[in-house]
Amino acid sequence: MTGTESQIEWAQRIKPKVGVEFDRVTRVFETVASKQQDPDRAETRLIVDLVREMRAGVMANEEAGYFIRVWQEVKDQVRQMVSQDPRYVEIRAGRTARKSRAA
């Protein structure tokens, strides 16, 4: 990890909390998927994969300052990352269009 000694120490205390938050969001989507039928279930599983990909990217970041700046207080960062991802936006748009056609 890069940064000053105190930044690295601080980031190392933050990083496990970030992992826990990604795991929590993943479990929520997995629970939702288990109650759905296709095609919604397949789409929700794609979202689970998306969250896992985001988690891997965030956790691979070696800049201590990043964790201090972005993740010092874990709130809704994961939700924001997911909701702003173009793949998630596409899934939501397709789901909305499908439901409006069915109505």
PyMOL commands that place a pseudoatom at each C-alpha (Angstrom):
pseudoatom trace, name=CA, resn=MET, resi=1, chain=A, elem=C, hetatm=0, pos=[0.000, 0.000, 0.000]
pseudoatom trace, name=CA, resn=THR, resi=2, chain=A, elem=C, hetatm=0, pos=[1.263, 3.477, -0.756]
pseudoatom trace, name=CA, resn=GLY, resi=3, chain=A, elem=C, hetatm=0, pos=[1.079, 6.538, 1.456]
pseudoatom trace, name=CA, resn=THR, resi=4, chain=A, elem=C, hetatm=0, pos=[2.629, 7.726, 4.664]
pseudoatom trace, name=CA, resn=GLU, resi=5, chain=A, elem=C, hetatm=0, pos=[2.977, 5.272, 7.510]
pseudoatom trace, name=CA, resn=SER, resi=6, chain=A, elem=C, hetatm=0, pos=[0.006, 6.763, 9.344]
pseudoatom trace, name=CA, resn=GLN, resi=7, chain=A, elem=C, hetatm=0, pos=[-2.130, 6.799, 6.155]
pseudoatom trace, name=CA, resn=ILE, resi=8, chain=A, elem=C, hetatm=0, pos=[-1.356, 3.146, 5.521]
pseudoatom trace, name=CA, resn=GLU, resi=9, chain=A, elem=C, hetatm=0, pos=[-2.227, 2.238, 9.107]
pseudoatom trace, name=CA, resn=TRP, resi=10, chain=A, elem=C, hetatm=0, pos=[-5.487, 4.177, 8.846]
pseudoatom trace, name=CA, resn=ALA, resi=11, chain=A, elem=C, hetatm=0, pos=[-6.377, 2.616, 5.473]
pseudoatom trace, name=CA, resn=GLN, resi=12, chain=A, elem=C, hetatm=0, pos=[-5.670, -0.860, 6.826]
pseudoatom trace, name=CA, resn=ARG, resi=13, chain=A, elem=C, hetatm=0, pos=[-8.273, -0.247, 9.535]
pseudoatom trace, name=CA, resn=ILE, resi=14, chain=A, elem=C, hetatm=0, pos=[-10.793, 0.988, 6.944]
pseudoatom trace, name=CA, resn=LYS, resi=15, chain=A, elem=C, hetatm=0, pos=[-10.282, -1.676, 4.279]
pseudoatom trace, name=CA, resn=PRO, resi=16, chain=A, elem=C, hetatm=0, pos=[-11.897, -4.606, 6.174]
pseudoatom trace, name=CA, resn=LYS, resi=17, chain=A, elem=C, hetatm=0, pos=[-15.023, -2.494, 6.750]
pseudoatom trace, name=CA, resn=VAL, resi=18, chain=A, elem=C, hetatm=0, pos=[-15.211, -1.873, 3.012]
pseudoatom trace, name=CA, resn=GLY, resi=19, chain=A, elem=C, hetatm=0, pos=[-15.041, -5.602, 2.347]
pseudoatom trace, name=CA, resn=VAL, resi=20, chain=A, elem=C, hetatm=0, pos=[-17.819, -6.216, 4.858]
pseudoatom trace, name=CA, resn=GLU, resi=21, chain=A, elem=C, hetatm=0, pos=[-20.037, -3.655, 3.128]
pseudoatom trace, name=CA, resn=PHE, resi=22, chain=A, elem=C, hetatm=0, pos=[-19.497, -5.219, -0.285]
pseudoatom trace, name=CA, resn=ASP, resi=23, chain=A, elem=C, hetatm=0, pos=[-20.278, -8.633, 1.215]
pseudoatom trace, name=CA, resn=ARG, resi=24, chain=A, elem=C, hetatm=0, pos=[-23.470, -7.262, 2.776]
pseudoatom trace, name=CA, resn=VAL, resi=25, chain=A, elem=C, hetatm=0, pos=[-24.679, -5.806, -0.526]
pseudoatom trace, name=CA, resn=THR, resi=26, chain=A, elem=C, hetatm=0, pos=[-23.808, -9.042, -2.337]
pseudoatom trace, name=CA, resn=ARG, resi=27, chain=A, elem=C, hetatm=0, pos=[-25.835, -11.074, 0.185]
pseudoatom trace, name=CA, resn=VAL, resi=28, chain=A, elem=C, hetatm=0, pos=[-28.832, -8.766, -0.234]
pseudoatom trace, name=CA, resn=PHE, resi=29, chain=A, elem=C, hetatm=0, pos=[-28.834, -9.218, -4.013]
pseudoatom trace, name=CA, resn=GLU, resi=30, chain=A, elem=C, hetatm=0, pos=[-28.308, -12.988, -3.636]
pseudoatom trace, name=CA, resn=THR, resi=31, chain=A, elem=C, hetatm=0, pos=[-31.312, -13.162, -1.299]
pseudoatom trace, name=CA, resn=VAL, resi=32, chain=A, elem=C, hetatm=0, pos=[-33.425, -11.204, -3.773]
pseudoatom trace, name=CA, resn=ALA, resi=33, chain=A, elem=C, hetatm=0, pos=[-32.316, -13.480, -6.640]
pseudoatom trace, name=CA, resn=SER, resi=34, chain=A, elem=C, hetatm=0, pos=[-33.270, -16.589, -4.669]
pseudoatom trace, name=CA, resn=LYS, resi=35, chain=A, elem=C, hetatm=0, pos=[-36.874, -15.347, -4.528]
pseudoatom trace, name=CA, resn=GLN, resi=36, chain=A, elem=C, hetatm=0, pos=[-37.147, -14.337, -8.187]
pseudoatom trace, name=CA, resn=GLN, resi=37, chain=A, elem=C, hetatm=0, pos=[-37.930, -16.160, -11.373]
pseudoatom trace, name=CA, resn=ASP, resi=38, chain=A, elem=C, hetatm=0, pos=[-36.155, -15.686, -14.675]
pseudoatom trace, name=CA, resn=PRO, resi=39, chain=A, elem=C, hetatm=0, pos=[-35.460, -13.331, -16.364]
pseudoatom trace, name=CA, resn=ASP, resi=40, chain=A, elem=C, hetatm=0, pos=[-35.347, -11.182, -13.197]
pseudoatom trace, name=CA, resn=ARG, resi=41, chain=A, elem=C, hetatm=0, pos=[-33.265, -13.793, -11.342]
pseudoatom trace, name=CA, resn=ALA, resi=42, chain=A, elem=C, hetatm=0, pos=[-30.691, -13.948, -14.144]
pseudoatom trace, name=CA, resn=GLU, resi=43, chain=A, elem=C, hetatm=0, pos=[-30.449, -10.164, -14.189]
pseudoatom trace, name=CA, resn=THR, resi=44, chain=A, elem=C, hetatm=0, pos=[-30.054, -9.984, -10.419]
pseudoatom trace, name=CA, resn=ARG, resi=45, chain=A, elem=C, hetatm=0, pos=[-27.272, -12.564, -10.635]
pseudoatom trace, name=CA, resn=LEU, resi=46, chain=A, elem=C, hetatm=0, pos=[-25.582, -10.309, -13.188]
pseudoatom trace, name=CA, resn=ILE, resi=47, chain=A, elem=C, hetatm=0, pos=[-25.822, -7.516, -10.610]
pseudoatom trace, name=CA, resn=VAL, resi=48, chain=A, elem=C, hetatm=0, pos=[-24.215, -9.828, -8.018]
pseudoatom trace, name=CA, resn=ASP, resi=49, chain=A, elem=C, hetatm=0, pos=[-21.353, -10.414, -10.452]
pseudoatom trace, name=CA, resn=LEU, resi=50, chain=A, elem=C, hetatm=0, pos=[-21.107, -6.667, -10.995]
pseudoatom trace, name=CA, resn=VAL, resi=51, chain=A, elem=C, hetatm=0, pos=[-20.851, -6.018, -7.241]
pseudoatom trace, name=CA, resn=ARG, resi=52, chain=A, elem=C, hetatm=0, pos=[-18.159, -8.707, -6.917]
pseudoatom trace, name=CA, resn=GLU, resi=53, chain=A, elem=C, hetatm=0, pos=[-16.221, -7.122, -9.777]
pseudoatom trace, name=CA, resn=MET, resi=54, chain=A, elem=C, hetatm=0, pos=[-16.476, -3.704, -8.115]
pseudoatom trace, name=CA, resn=ARG, resi=55, chain=A, elem=C, hetatm=0, pos=[-15.336, -5.187, -4.794]
pseudoatom trace, name=CA, resn=ALA, resi=56, chain=A, elem=C, hetatm=0, pos=[-12.271, -6.723, -6.437]
pseudoatom trace, name=CA, resn=GLY, resi=57, chain=A, elem=C, hetatm=0, pos=[-11.389, -3.409, -8.059]
pseudoatom trace, name=CA, resn=VAL, resi=58, chain=A, elem=C, hetatm=0, pos=[-11.790, -1.397, -4.880]
pseudoatom trace, name=CA, resn=MET, resi=59, chain=A, elem=C, hetatm=0, pos=[-9.905, -3.872, -2.720]
pseudoatom trace, name=CA, resn=ALA, resi=60, chain=A, elem=C, hetatm=0, pos=[-7.038, -4.013, -5.245]
pseudoatom trace, name=CA, resn=ASN, resi=61, chain=A, elem=C, hetatm=0, pos=[-6.486, -0.259, -4.904]
pseudoatom trace, name=CA, resn=GLU, resi=62, chain=A, elem=C, hetatm=0, pos=[-3.145, 0.240, -3.172]
pseudoatom trace, name=CA, resn=GLU, resi=63, chain=A, elem=C, hetatm=0, pos=[-3.519, 3.962, -2.469]
pseudoatom trace, name=CA, resn=ALA, resi=64, chain=A, elem=C, hetatm=0, pos=[-4.097, 4.551, 1.244]
pseudoatom trace, name=CA, resn=GLY, resi=65, chain=A, elem=C, hetatm=0, pos=[-5.469, 8.017, 0.526]
pseudoatom trace, name=CA, resn=TYR, resi=66, chain=A, elem=C, hetatm=0, pos=[-8.246, 6.509, -1.598]
pseudoatom trace, name=CA, resn=PHE, resi=67, chain=A, elem=C, hetatm=0, pos=[-9.606, 4.515, 1.328]
pseudoatom trace, name=CA, resn=ILE, resi=68, chain=A, elem=C, hetatm=0, pos=[-9.299, 7.495, 3.648]
pseudoatom trace, name=CA, resn=ARG, resi=69, chain=A, elem=C, hetatm=0, pos=[-11.014, 9.868, 1.191]
pseudoatom trace, name=CA, resn=VAL, resi=70, chain=A, elem=C, hetatm=0, pos=[-13.743, 7.628, -0.153]
pseudoatom trace, name=CA, resn=TRP, resi=71, chain=A, elem=C, hetatm=0, pos=[-14.341, 4.974, 2.481]
pseudoatom trace, name=CA, resn=GLN, resi=72, chain=A, elem=C, hetatm=0, pos=[-13.484, 6.585, 5.821]
pseudoatom trace, name=CA, resn=GLU, resi=73, chain=A, elem=C, hetatm=0, pos=[-17.154, 6.394, 6.725]
pseudoatom trace, name=CA, resn=VAL, resi=74, chain=A, elem=C, hetatm=0, pos=[-18.881, 3.512, 5.010]
pseudoatom trace, name=CA, resn=LYS, resi=75, chain=A, elem=C, hetatm=0, pos=[-22.369, 4.657, 4.064]
pseudoatom trace, name=CA, resn=ASP, resi=76, chain=A, elem=C, hetatm=0, pos=[-23.948, 4.110, 0.673]
pseudoatom trace, name=CA, resn=GLN, resi=77, chain=A, elem=C, hetatm=0, pos=[-20.837, 4.125, -1.501]
pseudoatom trace, name=CA, resn=VAL, resi=78, chain=A, elem=C, hetatm=0, pos=[-21.498, 0.616, -2.830]
pseudoatom trace, name=CA, resn=ARG, resi=79, chain=A, elem=C, hetatm=0, pos=[-25.116, 1.445, -3.687]
pseudoatom trace, name=CA, resn=GLN, resi=80, chain=A, elem=C, hetatm=0, pos=[-23.967, 4.580, -5.505]
pseudoatom trace, name=CA, resn=MET, resi=81, chain=A, elem=C, hetatm=0, pos=[-21.302, 2.686, -7.431]
pseudoatom trace, name=CA, resn=VAL, resi=82, chain=A, elem=C, hetatm=0, pos=[-23.829, 0.076, -8.513]
pseudoatom trace, name=CA, resn=SER, resi=83, chain=A, elem=C, hetatm=0, pos=[-26.570, 2.534, -9.435]
pseudoatom trace, name=CA, resn=GLN, resi=84, chain=A, elem=C, hetatm=0, pos=[-24.175, 4.593, -11.567]
pseudoatom trace, name=CA, resn=ASP, resi=85, chain=A, elem=C, hetatm=0, pos=[-22.715, 1.646, -13.456]
pseudoatom trace, name=CA, resn=PRO, resi=86, chain=A, elem=C, hetatm=0, pos=[-23.932, 1.596, -17.094]
pseudoatom trace, name=CA, resn=ARG, resi=87, chain=A, elem=C, hetatm=0, pos=[-24.538, -2.172, -16.948]
pseudoatom trace, name=CA, resn=TYR, resi=88, chain=A, elem=C, hetatm=0, pos=[-26.843, -1.771, -13.954]
pseudoatom trace, name=CA, resn=VAL, resi=89, chain=A, elem=C, hetatm=0, pos=[-28.625, 1.140, -15.620]
pseudoatom trace, name=CA, resn=GLU, resi=90, chain=A, elem=C, hetatm=0, pos=[-29.185, -1.047, -18.686]
pseudoatom trace, name=CA, resn=ILE, resi=91, chain=A, elem=C, hetatm=0, pos=[-30.563, -3.916, -16.594]
pseudoatom trace, name=CA, resn=ARG, resi=92, chain=A, elem=C, hetatm=0, pos=[-32.964, -1.569, -14.797]
pseudoatom trace, name=CA, resn=ALA, resi=93, chain=A, elem=C, hetatm=0, pos=[-34.113, 0.029, -18.057]
pseudoatom trace, name=CA, resn=GLY, resi=94, chain=A, elem=C, hetatm=0, pos=[-34.770, -3.381, -19.615]
pseudoatom trace, name=CA, resn=ARG, resi=95, chain=A, elem=C, hetatm=0, pos=[-36.670, -4.532, -16.553]
pseudoatom trace, name=CA, resn=THR, resi=96, chain=A, elem=C, hetatm=0, pos=[-38.789, -1.376, -16.518]
pseudoatom trace, name=CA, resn=ALA, resi=97, chain=A, elem=C, hetatm=0, pos=[-39.562, -1.701, -20.235]
pseudoatom trace, name=CA, resn=ARG, resi=98, chain=A, elem=C, hetatm=0, pos=[-40.471, -5.377, -19.840]
pseudoatom trace, name=CA, resn=LYS, resi=99, chain=A, elem=C, hetatm=0, pos=[-42.832, -4.651, -16.949]
pseudoatom trace, name=CA, resn=SER, resi=100, chain=A, elem=C, hetatm=0, pos=[-44.523, -1.768, -18.771]
pseudoatom trace, name=CA, resn=ARG, resi=101, chain=A, elem=C, hetatm=0, pos=[-45.116, -3.989, -21.826]
pseudoatom trace, name=CA, resn=ALA, resi=102, chain=A, elem=C, hetatm=0, pos=[-46.639, -6.655, -19.579]
pseudoatom trace, name=CA, resn=ALA, resi=103, chain=A, elem=C, hetatm=0, pos=[-49.036, -4.192, -17.958]
for i in range(1, 103): cmd.bond("trace and resi %d" % i, "trace and resi %d" % (i + 1))
show_as sticks, trace
zoom trace
